[in-house]
């Protein structure tokens, strides 16, 4: 809805968007779209299936209908609610393109922290569990293998299409080796190696994560060409390779640590090598990539001094490290990859 100087409707739509967002997050958290994959249901049937109260459930469902997050056949008590083509594809947990993992995390924890955004803006401090001297989310997660694996699954849902697009768009066949820094469960390596059979890859991450990566590499039948290597990407040497990739890694850190990782990439690459960063890069004018700007504020809430950034800023940091040539590759939705080449001197 365009913003008009004579009509406040668009302003109210944005201001009330928190409620629409929460309705969708609740639906994803409940697994509503997954349940509806078996067939349409009435309001009463949905309320009974999930233990909800009937009257507000109708409002909940019709709110989702109003924003095309559900379909409805008919009116009144006998109306049938079902998935739209988009929600059937992307919000049914049984589908390979399921993207609900990230909204599930937003539903379980992140949504509540956004109530303290104003405090975060005033103080520059994180607003998550660690704010009240609790165990930081990521520290607790790395201690719990089941929770860590669930988090990997959630991240995969938001990354899969980007990595698939990159595997097709970048000429990986011209290179022999790739190191994915912060590779998690080796999703990027698995997607790229599946398309480029001549490429040998290393997924580099902390020990609890590489245990998961080992299993998923073996399940994909790629154990001869992908290896999971354990290490701390700030403290330890990086596996040598002609290509270094970082998928949604740099935005987790402050400026100093971002620059440290870029310098480590430059030093680890041979001449003719390249660094590929995949991010929801904010557009250079900072006017259009709403998701990238949202994610930058998410980094504030999660880490305090972390932030997302523009491709121009990334190129500037890379130039300072010694990279001399750049290329931008559009990926899925608001995301893109920027390639920084280490050309021969």
C-alpha positions as CSV (number, residue, x, y, z in Angstrom):
1,X,0.0,0.0,0.0
2,X,1.6,3.3,-1.1
3,X,1.9,6.0,1.6
4,X,-0.4,9.0,0.8
5,X,-0.2,12.5,2.4
6,X,-4.0,12.6,2.5
7,X,-4.7,9.0,3.7
8,X,-3.2,7.5,6.9
9,X,-4.2,3.9,5.9
10,X,-0.7,2.9,4.9
11,X,0.7,4.2,8.1
12,X,-1.8,2.3,10.2
13,X,-1.2,-0.8,8.1
14,X,2.5,-0.7,8.9
15,X,1.9,0.2,12.6
16,X,-0.4,-2.7,13.0
17,X,1.9,-5.1,11.1
18,X,3.3,-6.5,14.3
19,X,-0.1,-8.2,14.9
20,X,-0.2,-9.6,11.4
21,X,3.3,-10.9,11.8
22,X,2.6,-12.5,15.1
23,X,-0.5,-14.3,13.7
24,X,1.7,-15.8,10.9
25,X,4.4,-16.7,13.4
26,X,1.8,-18.4,15.6
27,X,0.4,-20.3,12.7
28,X,3.9,-21.5,11.7
29,X,4.7,-22.4,15.3
30,X,1.5,-24.4,15.6
31,X,2.2,-26.2,12.4
32,X,-1.1,-25.1,10.9
33,X,0.0,-25.1,7.3
34,X,1.5,-28.6,7.8
35,X,-1.8,-29.9,9.2
36,X,-3.7,-28.3,6.3
37,X,-1.6,-30.2,3.8
38,X,-3.8,-33.2,4.5
39,X,-6.9,-31.2,3.4
40,X,-9.0,-28.2,4.2
41,X,-10.6,-27.8,7.7
42,X,-13.4,-25.8,9.2
43,X,-12.7,-23.3,12.0
44,X,-14.1,-25.6,14.6
45,X,-12.0,-28.5,13.4
46,X,-8.8,-26.3,13.5
47,X,-9.7,-25.0,17.0
48,X,-10.2,-28.6,18.2
49,X,-7.0,-29.9,16.6
50,X,-4.8,-27.3,18.2
51,X,-6.7,-26.7,21.5
52,X,-7.8,-23.2,20.6
53,X,-10.9,-21.2,21.5
54,X,-13.4,-21.1,18.7
55,X,-14.4,-17.4,18.5
56,X,-10.9,-15.9,18.4
57,X,-9.7,-18.7,16.1
58,X,-12.1,-17.4,13.4
59,X,-10.5,-14.0,13.6
60,X,-7.0,-15.6,13.6
61,X,-7.8,-17.6,10.5
62,X,-9.5,-14.8,8.6
63,X,-6.7,-12.4,9.4
64,X,-4.4,-14.9,7.6
65,X,-6.8,-15.1,4.8
66,X,-6.8,-11.3,4.4
67,X,-3.0,-11.4,3.8
68,X,-3.1,-14.5,1.5
69,X,-1.4,-16.7,4.1
70,X,-4.5,-19.0,4.0
71,X,-7.2,-19.7,1.5
72,X,-10.9,-20.0,2.4
73,X,-13.7,-21.7,0.6
74,X,-17.2,-20.4,1.5
75,X,-18.4,-18.2,4.4
76,X,-19.7,-18.8,7.9
77,X,-19.2,-21.8,10.2
78,X,-18.9,-24.3,7.3
79,X,-16.2,-22.4,5.5
80,X,-13.1,-24.5,4.8
81,X,-9.6,-23.2,5.4
82,X,-6.7,-24.5,3.4
83,X,-3.2,-23.6,2.1
84,X,-2.6,-21.2,-0.7
85,X,-0.2,-22.5,-3.4
86,X,2.6,-20.5,-1.8
87,X,2.0,-21.6,1.8
88,X,1.6,-25.2,0.6
89,X,5.1,-25.0,-0.9
90,X,7.0,-23.0,1.7
91,X,5.2,-23.5,5.0
92,X,4.4,-27.2,5.1
93,X,7.2,-28.9,7.1
94,X,6.9,-31.9,4.8
95,X,8.0,-30.0,1.8
96,X,11.7,-29.7,0.7
97,X,11.4,-26.0,0.2
98,X,10.1,-25.3,3.8
99,X,11.2,-21.9,5.0
100,X,9.4,-21.9,8.3
101,X,12.4,-22.8,10.4
102,X,13.5,-19.2,10.8
103,X,9.9,-18.0,11.6
104,X,9.7,-20.8,14.1
105,X,12.7,-19.3,16.0
106,X,11.2,-15.8,15.7
107,X,8.0,-17.2,17.2
108,X,9.7,-19.1,20.0
109,X,12.1,-16.3,21.2
110,X,13.0,-13.4,19.0
111,X,9.6,-11.7,18.7
112,X,9.6,-11.0,22.4
113,X,12.9,-9.2,22.4
114,X,11.7,-6.7,19.8
115,X,9.6,-5.1,22.5
116,X,12.9,-3.6,23.8
117,X,14.0,-2.2,20.4
118,X,13.8,1.4,21.8
119,X,16.1,0.5,24.6
120,X,18.5,-1.2,22.2
121,X,18.5,2.0,20.0
122,X,19.3,4.1,23.1
123,X,22.0,1.9,24.6
124,X,23.4,-0.1,21.7
125,X,23.2,-3.2,23.8
126,X,21.7,-6.6,23.1
127,X,18.2,-7.4,24.3
128,X,18.1,-11.2,24.3
129,X,18.5,-13.8,27.1
130,X,21.9,-12.5,28.1
131,X,20.5,-9.1,29.0
132,X,19.4,-10.4,32.3
133,X,22.6,-12.4,33.0
134,X,21.1,-15.6,31.6
135,X,23.2,-18.0,29.5
136,X,23.5,-16.5,26.0
137,X,21.4,-18.2,23.4
138,X,24.2,-19.4,21.2
139,X,26.3,-20.6,24.1
140,X,23.4,-22.7,25.5
141,X,22.6,-24.0,22.0
142,X,26.1,-25.3,21.4
143,X,25.8,-27.3,24.6
144,X,22.6,-29.1,23.5
145,X,23.1,-31.2,20.3
146,X,19.4,-31.6,19.7
147,X,18.7,-27.9,19.9
148,X,21.8,-27.2,17.8
149,X,20.5,-29.5,15.0
150,X,17.1,-27.9,15.1
151,X,18.8,-24.5,14.7
152,X,20.8,-25.8,11.7
153,X,17.5,-26.9,10.1
154,X,16.0,-23.5,10.6
155,X,19.0,-21.7,9.1
156,X,18.9,-24.1,6.1
157,X,15.4,-23.1,5.3
158,X,16.4,-19.5,4.8
159,X,19.7,-20.3,3.0
160,X,18.8,-23.2,0.7
161,X,17.5,-21.2,-2.3
162,X,20.4,-18.7,-2.1
163,X,23.0,-21.5,-2.1
164,X,21.2,-23.3,-5.0
165,X,21.1,-20.0,-7.0
166,X,24.8,-19.4,-6.3
167,X,25.7,-22.9,-7.4
168,X,24.2,-22.2,-10.8
169,X,25.3,-18.6,-11.2
170,X,29.0,-18.7,-10.3
171,X,31.6,-20.6,-12.4
172,X,32.7,-23.0,-9.6
173,X,33.8,-25.3,-12.4
174,X,36.8,-23.1,-13.0
175,X,38.2,-23.8,-9.5
176,X,39.3,-26.9,-7.8
177,X,38.9,-26.2,-4.1
178,X,36.5,-24.3,-1.8
179,X,36.5,-23.5,1.9
180,X,33.2,-22.5,3.5
181,X,33.9,-20.5,6.6
182,X,31.3,-20.9,9.3
183,X,29.9,-23.7,7.1
184,X,27.4,-25.1,9.7
185,X,26.1,-28.4,8.5
186,X,27.9,-28.0,5.1
187,X,24.7,-27.0,3.2
188,X,26.6,-24.6,0.9
189,X,29.3,-27.2,0.2
190,X,26.6,-29.9,-0.5
191,X,24.6,-27.7,-2.9
192,X,27.7,-26.5,-4.8
193,X,29.4,-29.9,-4.9
194,X,26.2,-31.6,-6.2
195,X,26.3,-29.2,-9.3
196,X,30.0,-29.1,-9.8
197,X,31.5,-32.7,-9.6
198,X,35.1,-31.5,-10.0
199,X,35.1,-29.3,-6.9
200,X,36.5,-30.4,-3.5
201,X,35.1,-28.5,-0.5
202,X,35.8,-28.0,3.2
203,X,33.1,-26.9,5.6
204,X,34.9,-25.1,8.5
205,X,33.1,-24.6,11.9
206,X,33.1,-25.4,15.6
207,X,33.4,-29.0,16.7
208,X,29.7,-29.5,17.8
209,X,28.6,-28.3,14.3
210,X,31.0,-30.4,12.3
211,X,29.6,-33.6,13.9
212,X,26.3,-32.7,12.3
213,X,28.0,-31.8,9.0
214,X,29.8,-35.1,8.9
215,X,26.5,-37.0,9.0
216,X,24.8,-34.8,6.4
217,X,27.7,-35.0,4.0
218,X,27.7,-38.8,4.3
219,X,23.9,-38.9,3.8
220,X,24.3,-36.9,0.6
221,X,27.0,-39.4,-0.7
222,X,29.6,-36.6,-0.9
223,X,32.1,-37.8,1.6
224,X,34.9,-38.1,-1.0
225,X,34.6,-34.4,-2.0
226,X,33.5,-32.6,1.1
227,X,35.2,-32.7,4.5
228,X,34.1,-31.1,7.7
229,X,37.0,-29.5,9.6
230,X,36.7,-28.2,13.1
231,X,38.1,-24.9,14.2
232,X,37.5,-21.4,15.5
233,X,37.6,-19.0,12.5
234,X,39.0,-16.2,14.5
235,X,41.7,-18.2,16.4
236,X,42.7,-21.0,14.0
237,X,44.2,-21.1,10.5
238,X,41.7,-21.6,7.7
239,X,41.8,-24.6,5.3
240,X,43.5,-23.4,2.1
241,X,41.4,-23.1,-1.0
242,X,41.0,-21.2,-4.2
243,X,37.6,-20.0,-3.1
244,X,36.4,-18.9,0.3
245,X,32.7,-18.5,1.0
246,X,30.9,-17.0,3.9
247,X,27.1,-17.5,4.0
248,X,25.4,-15.1,6.3
249,X,28.5,-14.9,8.6
250,X,29.8,-11.4,8.4
251,X,26.6,-9.7,9.7
252,X,27.0,-11.5,13.1
253,X,30.0,-9.3,14.0
254,X,31.0,-5.7,14.7
255,X,33.1,-3.7,12.3
256,X,36.5,-4.7,13.7
257,X,35.7,-8.4,13.5
258,X,34.2,-8.1,10.1
259,X,37.4,-6.6,8.9
260,X,39.4,-9.3,10.6
261,X,37.6,-12.0,8.8
262,X,38.0,-10.3,5.5
263,X,41.8,-9.9,6.1
264,X,42.0,-13.5,7.0
265,X,40.2,-14.5,3.8
266,X,42.7,-12.4,1.7
267,X,45.7,-13.9,3.5
268,X,44.4,-17.4,3.1
269,X,43.6,-17.1,-0.6
270,X,46.2,-17.6,-3.4
271,X,46.5,-15.1,-6.2
272,X,43.6,-15.6,-8.6
273,X,41.4,-16.7,-5.7
274,X,38.1,-15.1,-4.6
275,X,36.0,-14.5,-1.5
276,X,32.3,-14.9,-1.9
277,X,30.0,-13.3,0.8
278,X,26.3,-14.2,0.8
279,X,24.1,-11.7,2.7
280,X,20.9,-9.8,2.5
281,X,23.0,-6.8,1.5
282,X,21.3,-3.5,2.2
283,X,21.0,-1.5,-1.0
284,X,23.6,1.1,-1.3
285,X,21.1,4.0,-1.1
286,X,19.6,2.3,2.0
287,X,16.0,2.8,0.8
288,X,14.7,-0.5,-0.5
289,X,15.9,-3.7,1.1
290,X,13.5,-3.8,4.0
291,X,14.5,-7.3,4.9
292,X,18.2,-6.4,5.1
293,X,17.5,-3.4,7.3
294,X,15.2,-5.6,9.5
295,X,18.0,-8.1,9.9
296,X,20.5,-5.4,10.9
297,X,18.2,-4.4,13.7
298,X,17.9,-8.1,14.6
299,X,21.7,-8.2,14.9
300,X,21.5,-5.2,17.3
301,X,19.0,-7.1,19.5
302,X,21.0,-10.3,19.4
303,X,24.6,-9.0,19.7
304,X,24.5,-5.3,20.4
305,X,27.3,-4.2,18.1
306,X,26.7,-6.4,15.1
307,X,25.0,-5.1,11.9
308,X,24.1,-5.8,8.3
309,X,25.7,-3.6,5.6
310,X,25.7,-2.5,2.0
311,X,27.6,-4.1,-0.9
312,X,29.5,-0.8,-1.2
313,X,30.7,-1.0,2.4
314,X,31.7,-4.6,1.9
315,X,33.7,-3.6,-1.2
316,X,35.4,-0.8,0.8
317,X,36.5,-3.2,3.5
318,X,37.7,-5.7,1.0
319,X,39.7,-3.1,-1.0
320,X,41.4,-2.1,2.3
321,X,42.4,-5.7,2.7
322,X,43.9,-5.9,-0.8
323,X,41.1,-7.3,-3.0
324,X,41.1,-5.5,-6.3
325,X,38.0,-6.5,-8.3
326,X,34.3,-7.2,-7.5
327,X,31.2,-8.8,-8.9
328,X,27.6,-8.8,-7.5
329,X,25.4,-11.8,-8.2
330,X,21.6,-11.5,-7.4
331,X,20.3,-14.5,-5.5
332,X,16.9,-15.2,-4.0
333,X,14.6,-12.3,-2.9
334,X,16.5,-9.7,-0.9
335,X,19.8,-11.6,-0.9
336,X,22.9,-11.5,-3.1
337,X,26.5,-12.6,-3.3
338,X,29.4,-10.2,-3.7
339,X,32.6,-11.7,-5.1
340,X,35.9,-10.1,-4.1
341,X,38.8,-11.3,-6.4
342,X,42.4,-11.5,-5.3
343,X,44.0,-10.7,-8.7
344,X,47.7,-11.3,-9.3
345,X,49.8,-8.3,-8.5
